[in-house]
Amino acid sequence: MFEQNVGDGANLFVTIVAVIIGFVAAIGYLDFTKNSKKPGEDKH
């Protein structure tokens, strides 16, 4: 289907994209949990 070097590049690209999406999701989740506290609590 692909030549091997193209496959390696595609796998590396998919891995990098997956890691970036993971970081964005983690940061978004932490921001969501930080901002979803009760209004009386002070936010840092």
C-alpha positions in Angstrom: 0.0 0.0 0.0 2.7 2.5 1.1 6.4 2.2 0.8 8.0 1.5 4.1 9.6 4.9 4.6 6.3 6.6 3.9 4.6 4.3 6.4 7.3 5.2 9.0 6.7 8.9 8.4 3.0 8.5 8.7 3.3 6.5 11.9 5.5 9.2 13.4 3.1 11.9 12.3 0.1 10.1 13.8 2.1 9.5 17.1 3.0 13.2 17.3 -0.6 14.3 16.6 -1.9 11.9 19.2 0.5 13.2 21.9 -0.4 16.8 21.1 -4.1 16.0 21.3 -3.5 14.2 24.6 -1.7 17.2 26.1 -4.5 19.6 24.9 -7.1 17.3 26.3 -5.3 17.0 29.7 -4.8 20.8 29.9 -8.4 21.4 29.0 -9.6 18.9 31.6 -7.4 20.4 34.3 -8.7 23.9 33.4 -12.2 22.6 33.5 -11.8 21.0 37.0 -10.0 24.2 38.2 -12.9 26.4 37.0 -15.7 24.1 38.1 -15.1 24.7 41.9 -17.7 26.3 44.0 -18.1 30.1 43.5 -17.1 30.7 47.2 -13.6 29.2 46.8 -10.9 31.5 45.6 -9.3 30.7 42.3 -5.5 30.9 41.9 
